[in-house]
């Protein structure tokens, strides 16, 4: 005989590394003589990391007071991303 029940909600996150390759091309404008590179809206203007990992590491450093050396270890251990 069932005398009661309980519902439990368990939350977790999935840590999944996503690697995207962007190919950029250098081009020369024959009209104005400027040399430039193609770009893509999702390609960060600088650096090697996307907005999610950058946001996580910035939050850990500035709000969690975690030094850069420890962030480097965390990034390697948790995300398989060497900094």
N, C-alpha and C positions, 0 to 999 in steps of 0.2 A: 504494500500500500504506500503510495506517494503521499508524504506529509507536507511537502512544500517544494519550492524550486527557487533558483537564483539565476539571473542573467548576468553574465560577465562580459564586458567589452574590453578587449585587449588591443592596445595601439602599439604600433611599431613603425619603423621606417626602413626603407630599402636603400642601401647604399650601392649605387650602380655607376661605374665610371663610364662616361660617354665621350668617345674620341671622334672629333670631326676634322677632316682634312679640307683645307681651303687651298686652292691653287690660285696664285696671283700671277699676273702677267705685267711685265714692264712694257710701256708703250711710249712712243715719241709722237708728239703732235707736230705734223709738218706745217701747220698754219702758224702756231705761236712759238714753236721750238722747245716746248716744255717736255721733259721726261717725267713720267709718273707711273704709278702702279694701280692696277685694278683693285677693287675692294668688294666686300660683301657686307650686308647689314648685320649679320650675326658674328662677323669677325671683329674681335676686340681691337681697338685702335693701337693698343700696345700690350705687351705681356703675352703669356702663354696659357692663361687660365680664363675660363668663362665666368659669367656673372654669379653663378650659384656657389662655386668653390671659393671665389674671391669674397663673396658676402659672408660665407661661413667663417673663413679664416680671419677676415677683418673683425667680425663680431667677437670671435674668441680672443683676438689680440686686444682690441680696444675696450670691450665690455667685460671680458673675462680676465684681463691682465695677464694673458699667457705670452711669454717672451717668444720672439721669432724662432729661436733654436728649438724650443719645445713644439711650436707650430709645425716646424719642418718634420719632426719625428711623428707627430700626430698625422700629418698629411701622408707620410709614407706608410704608416701602419694601418690607418683606417681607409684611406682612399687609393692606396697604391700610386701615389703621385709624389714624385721626388721634387723637392724645392731646393 
